[in-house]
Amino acid sequence: MRILFMDTYFPGFFRFLVPYVANQLKNDEKNEIIFLSEHKRRDYSISGVRHVSIRYPKVPSTYPIAEQITLNAVHQIEAFAHAMQQLKKNGFYPDIIIATEPCSAEIINIFPHACRVVYFDLYYNSLVDDILISKGKLASAQKKPMHLRNAFQLSSMLGCHCAIVPSRLQKESFPPLFQDKMSVLPMGIDAEFFNVKHSEVQREDSLSALRPELAALLECPELITYSSRNPNEYAGFSTVCQAIPRILAARPKSVAVLVTQNVQLAMEHPDCAKLMKIAHGRVHLLGQFTWNEYCVLLQKSAAHIYMSARPPLPTSLIEAMCCGALLIASDTRPVRDIVDHKVHGLLADFFNPVAIGDAVINALELSPKEKAKIQKNARTFAMQNYSAQKLIPLHYKKILECYEAMETEPIDAKKQL
């Protein structure tokens, strides 16, 4: 069997699926797996998988955002199409193509007889607008590039045999016309990794490797944590900054730690700058964590704030649940689909700093028994329902079912030329 994977990054979205598929096919020398991507980690390879790089020009940031998105998408599609043509020229005709949506628009034109499985993210419409920032009051300038992206998604949708999305909300965002060919199946998180990290922290095996400033923070009697890749409104950064003074006032021994990959941008945010000024010494900004440090921080925190208004499946929320964090999460649809109020954590209004602050205070005032029950519920639910070790075999089964269901008879390679 010949399988072609395509994603912007290697292994990217398929970091669990590719090794699993390669392992399933390793005993037959006739099997061949190729991965097309733009970006690749130099120190990373997968046995039995050949990587092929693509390149394409980037549109300058001086262009209007709508033009940037459209032209970059066109360049990306053309680059993947050219790479597929080269594979075809060299005699590689895949039986199955597994791709993410940005790379897949031209698959049907180049390999029309392959089984085409495409993973989608989100279709931008009024449903999405309603749960994004400003409660549906997005400016038309913001909506235009989102809707332009839909055109490329529809092209990919029309050209695939099977479409897969990680959550029900993401499926519901697409037009009903296409939903029958869509399956909801998350990729999941590395449950085995979080099991190991959870055990290490319980035994304090991993505490000696922490950076000094983090080790010092863990000595605080009550640690309030918040994390976001970028300090933007979709992650509730501004609202959380406004909520923290209320928490610190009610809990005199507490200290807040804000984790983000872009510390400089966070420091320049007006609400964060104001917070750092009025709560000097009790609020800390940290970035560039190792996974070990991040897991330790979440497990040692007294309460972890998670805010998200983005519709895609919130994997960082699931990771926090696997760490056993006591969650205070946003009462938004993507989060509600995973967290039941007072069962897996406490939910609070995404747009209301007072409600968020009060939810954190209420969580900290719970009895040790109540806290432990919520934390156990969250961890158990996440490990049982979002373990990649359980979900990846289901992806492979779905892909094979799609391949076997194809009605097209195999065509000799020469007849495809």
C-alpha positions in Angstrom: 0.0 0.0 0.0 1.2 3.5 -0.8 0.2 6.3 1.5 0.8 10.1 1.1 0.5 12.4 4.1 0.3 16.2 3.6 0.5 19.0 6.2 2.2 22.3 6.6 4.4 20.9 9.4 6.0 17.5 9.8 4.7 15.6 11.6 2.4 18.4 12.6 -1.3 17.5 13.0 -0.4 13.8 12.3 2.3 13.4 15.0 0.4 10.4 16.5 -1.1 9.0 13.3 2.0 8.8 11.1 4.1 6.6 13.5 1.1 4.3 14.1 0.4 3.8 10.3 4.1 3.3 9.7 4.2 0.6 12.4 1.2 -1.1 10.9 2.7 -1.3 7.5 6.4 -2.0 8.4 6.3 -5.8 7.7 5.7 -5.5 4.0 8.5 -3.9 1.8 6.0 -3.0 -0.9 4.4 -0.5 1.4 5.5 3.1 1.0 4.8 6.2 3.0 5.7 9.7 1.9 5.1 12.9 3.9 4.9 16.3 2.1 5.3 19.4 4.2 6.8 22.9 4.3 8.4 22.8 7.8 10.3 19.9 9.3 12.1 19.5 12.6 15.7 18.8 11.8 16.1 16.4 14.7 13.0 14.4 14.0 12.4 11.4 11.7 10.0 8.5 11.6 11.1 5.0 10.6 9.5 3.9 7.3 8.4 7.5 6.3 10.1 9.5 3.6 9.8 13.3 4.0 9.7 15.6 1.0 9.9 19.4 1.5 8.0 22.1 -0.4 8.7 25.8 -0.6 6.6 28.7 -1.7 6.9 32.5 -1.5 5.2 34.4 1.3 3.1 37.5 0.7 4.5 40.6 2.5 2.7 41.7 5.7 2.2 45.1 4.1 -0.6 43.7 2.0 -4.2 43.9 3.3 -5.0 40.9 5.5 -7.6 39.6 3.0 -5.0 39.6 0.2 -2.4 38.0 2.5 -4.7 35.1 3.4 -5.9 34.6 -0.2 -2.5 34.8 -2.0 -0.7 32.7 0.7 -3.4 30.0 0.3 -3.0 30.1 -3.5 0.8 29.8 -3.2 0.5 27.0 -0.7 -1.9 25.0 -2.9 0.2 25.5 -5.9 3.3 24.3 -4.1 1.7 21.1 -2.8 0.2 20.5 -6.3 3.7 20.9 -7.9 5.1 18.4 -5.3 2.4 15.9 -6.1 3.0 16.2 -9.8 6.7 15.5 -9.2 5.8 12.4 -7.2 3.6 11.3 -10.0 6.3 11.9 -12.5 8.6 9.7 -10.5 6.1 6.9 -10.5 4.5 7.3 -7.0 0.7 6.8 -7.2 -0.7 6.7 -3.7 -3.6 4.4 -2.8 -4.6 6.7 0.1 -3.9 10.4 0.6 -4.3 11.8 4.2 -4.1 15.6 4.3 -5.1 18.7 6.3 -7.4 21.1 4.6 -4.9 23.9 3.6 -2.9 21.4 1.4 -5.6 19.4 -0.2 -7.5 21.5 -2.8 -5.8 20.0 -5.9 -5.6 16.3 -4.8 -8.6 15.2 -6.9 -7.1 16.7 -10.0 -3.7 15.1 -9.7 -4.6 11.7 -8.0 -8.3 11.2 -8.9 -8.2 7.5 -8.2 -6.7 7.7 -4.7 -8.8 7.5 -1.6 -8.8 11.0 -0.2 -9.2 11.6 3.5 -9.0 15.3 4.6 -8.9 16.7 8.1 -10.8 20.0 8.5 -10.7 22.7 11.1 -13.6 25.2 10.9 -16.0 26.8 8.5 -16.5 30.5 9.3 -20.2 31.5 9.5 -22.6 33.3 11.8 -22.4 30.4 14.3 -18.7 31.0 14.6 -19.2 34.8 14.8 -21.5 34.4 17.7 -19.0 32.7 19.9 -16.0 34.7 18.9 -15.0 38.0 20.5 -17.5 40.8 20.9 -20.4 38.3 21.0 -20.9 38.2 17.2 -20.1 41.9 16.6 -17.1 41.3 14.4 -16.3 44.0 12.0 -16.8 43.3 8.3 -13.0 43.7 7.8 -12.4 40.8 10.2 -15.1 38.6 8.6 -13.9 39.0 5.0 -10.6 37.0 5.3 -12.4 34.4 7.3 -15.0 33.9 4.6 -12.4 33.9 1.8 -10.8 30.9 3.5 -14.1 29.1 3.2 -13.8 28.9 -0.6 -10.6 26.8 -0.3 -12.2 24.6 2.3 -15.2 23.9 0.0 -12.9 22.9 -2.8 -11.2 20.4 -0.5 -14.5 19.2 0.8 -15.9 18.5 -2.7 -12.7 16.6 -3.6 -12.4 14.2 -0.7 -14.1 10.9 0.1 -14.1 11.4 3.8 -13.8 14.5 6.0 -12.8 14.4 9.6 -13.1 17.1 12.3 -12.0 17.0 16.0 -15.3 18.2 17.5 -19.1 18.4 17.0 -19.0 22.2 17.1 -16.5 22.2 14.2 -18.7 19.9 12.2 -21.8 22.0 12.9 -20.0 25.1 11.5 -20.1 23.5 8.0 -23.1 23.8 5.7 -25.6 20.9 6.3 -25.0 19.8 2.7 -21.5 18.5 3.6 -22.1 17.1 7.1 -23.1 13.6 6.0 -19.6 13.0 4.7 -18.0 14.3 7.9 -16.9 12.3 11.0 -16.1 13.7 14.4 -12.9 12.1 15.7 -10.3 14.0 17.8 -6.6 13.2 17.4 -6.3 13.2 21.2 -3.4 13.9 23.5 -0.5 11.7 24.6 -2.1 10.1 27.6 0.9 7.9 28.3 3.1 11.0 28.6 0.7 12.7 31.1 0.4 9.5 33.1 4.2 9.4 33.5 4.4 13.1 34.4 1.5 12.8 36.9 3.3 10.0 38.6 6.6 11.9 38.7 5.1 15.0 40.2 3.3 12.9 42.8 6.6 11.4 43.8 8.4 14.7 43.3 10.8 13.0 40.9 10.7 15.9 38.4 11.1 18.8 40.8 14.9 18.9 40.8 15.1 19.8 37.1 13.1 23.0 37.4 14.5 26.4 36.6 15.2 28.3 39.9 12.5 31.0 39.4 9.8 28.4 38.9 11.0 26.3 41.8 10.7 29.4 44.0 7.2 30.1 42.8 6.1 26.5 43.7 6.9 27.4 47.3 4.0 29.9 47.4 1.2 28.6 49.6 -1.5 29.3 46.9 -0.6 29.5 43.2 -3.2 30.7 40.6 -2.2 29.9 37.1 -3.3 30.9 33.6 -1.8 29.9 30.3 -2.3 31.0 26.7 0.0 30.6 23.6 -0.7 34.3 22.7 -2.1 37.0 25.0 -5.1 37.8 22.8 -8.8 38.3 23.3 -9.7 34.9 22.1 -7.9 33.5 25.1 -9.6 36.0 27.5 -6.2 37.6 28.4 -7.6 41.0 29.1 -10.5 39.7 31.2 -8.2 37.5 33.2 -5.9 40.5 33.9 -8.9 42.4 35.1 -10.1 39.5 37.3 -6.8 38.8 39.1 -6.8 41.9 41.5 -10.2 40.7 42.9 -8.7 37.2 43.5 -5.5 38.5 45.1 -7.6 40.8 47.4 -9.7 38.0 48.6 -6.8 35.5 48.9 -3.9 37.4 50.6 -1.5 34.5 50.4 -2.1 33.8 46.7 0.3 34.5 43.8 -0.7 34.6 40.1 1.4 33.1 37.3 0.6 34.0 33.7 2.2 31.7 31.1 2.5 32.8 27.5 4.9 32.2 24.6 5.0 35.9 23.9 5.9 37.6 27.2 6.9 40.9 25.5 3.5 41.3 23.9 1.8 40.4 27.2 3.8 43.1 29.0 2.8 45.6 26.4 -0.9 44.8 26.9 -2.6 47.8 28.8 -4.5 45.5 31.2 -1.5 43.4 32.0 0.7 46.5 32.4 -1.8 47.9 34.9 -2.0 44.6 36.7 1.7 44.3 37.1 1.8 47.8 38.5 -0.9 47.5 41.1 0.0 43.9 42.1 3.7 44.1 42.0 5.4 41.0 43.3 2.2 38.9 43.3 1.9 38.5 39.5 4.5 36.8 37.4 4.8 36.4 33.6 6.6 33.3 32.4 7.3 31.9 28.9 9.4 29.2 27.1 8.4 26.4 29.3 9.6 22.8 28.9 6.7 20.2 29.0 8.1 18.9 32.3 7.9 22.4 33.9 4.5 23.1 32.5 3.0 19.9 33.8 4.6 20.5 37.2 3.2 24.0 37.4 -0.3 22.9 36.5 -0.3 20.1 39.1 1.1 22.3 41.8 -1.3 25.2 41.1 -4.2 25.7 43.5 -6.5 26.8 40.6 -5.9 27.0 36.9 -7.8 29.5 34.7 -8.6 28.5 31.2 -10.4 30.9 28.8 -11.3 30.2 25.2 -13.7 31.7 22.7 -12.2 29.8 19.8 -14.4 27.0 18.3 -11.7 24.4 17.6 -11.3 21.6 20.2 -9.4 23.1 23.1 -6.5 20.6 23.4 -4.7 22.7 26.0 -7.7 22.5 28.2 -7.7 18.7 27.9 -4.0 18.7 28.7 -4.7 20.7 31.9 -7.3 18.2 32.9 -4.9 15.3 32.4 -2.5 17.1 34.7 -5.2 17.1 37.4 -5.5 20.9 37.6 -8.5 22.4 39.5 -10.1 24.2 36.5 -11.9 27.5 36.3 -12.9 27.6 32.7 -14.9 29.9 30.4 -18.6 29.2 29.9 -18.3 29.0 26.2 -19.6 26.3 23.8 -16.2 24.7 23.0 -15.4 24.4 26.7 -18.9 23.3 27.8 -18.7 20.4 25.4 -15.9 19.0 27.6 -16.3 20.5 31.1 -19.5 20.0 33.1 -19.9 22.7 35.8 -18.9 21.6 39.3 -18.1 18.1 37.9 -14.8 18.7 36.0 -14.3 22.3 37.1 -16.1 25.5 37.6 -17.5 27.6 34.6 -17.6 31.4 34.5 -18.7 34.0 32.0 -15.9 34.6 29.5 -16.7 38.3 29.2 -17.1 39.0 33.0 -14.0 39.7 35.1 -16.0 39.7 38.3 -17.6 36.3 37.5 -14.2 34.8 36.7 -12.7 36.2 39.9 -15.5 34.9 42.1 -15.3 31.5 40.4 -11.7 31.2 41.3 -12.3 32.3 44.9 -15.2 29.8 45.2 -13.0 27.1 43.9 -10.3 27.9 46.4 -12.8 27.8 49.2 -14.0 24.3 48.4 -13.1 21.6 50.9 -10.0 19.4 50.1 -12.4 16.5 49.5 -14.5 18.5 47.0 -11.4 19.8 45.2 -9.9 16.3 44.9 -13.2 14.9 43.5 -13.4 17.6 40.8 -9.7 17.1 39.9 -10.1 13.3 39.7 -13.3 13.6 37.6 -11.5 15.9 35.1 -8.4 13.8 34.8 -10.4 10.5 34.4 -12.7 12.0 31.8 -9.8 13.5 29.7 -7.8 10.3 29.9 -10.7 8.1 29.0 -12.1 10.2 26.1 -9.1 12.0 24.6 -6.2 9.5 24.8 -4.4 9.4 21.5 -3.4 5.8 22.3 -7.2 4.9 22.2 -8.2 7.3 19.4 -5.4 6.8 16.7 -6.5 3.1 16.0 -10.0 4.5 15.3 -8.6 7.0 12.8 -6.7 4.2 11.1 -9.8 2.0 11.0 -11.9 4.9 9.6 -9.3 5.5 6.8 -9.2 1.8 5.9 -13.0 1.7 5.8 -13.1 4.7 3.5 -10.5 3.0 1.2 -12.4 -0.3 1.1 -15.7 1.5 0.4 -14.4 3.2 -2.7 -16.2 1.9 -5.8 -13.5 2.9 -8.2 -11.6 -0.1 -9.6 -7.8 0.1 -9.4 -6.3 1.6 -12.5 -2.9 0.8 -13.9 -0.4 3.6 -13.4 0.2 3.9 -17.1 -3.4 4.6 -17.8 -3.3 7.5 -15.3 -0.6 9.3 -17.3 
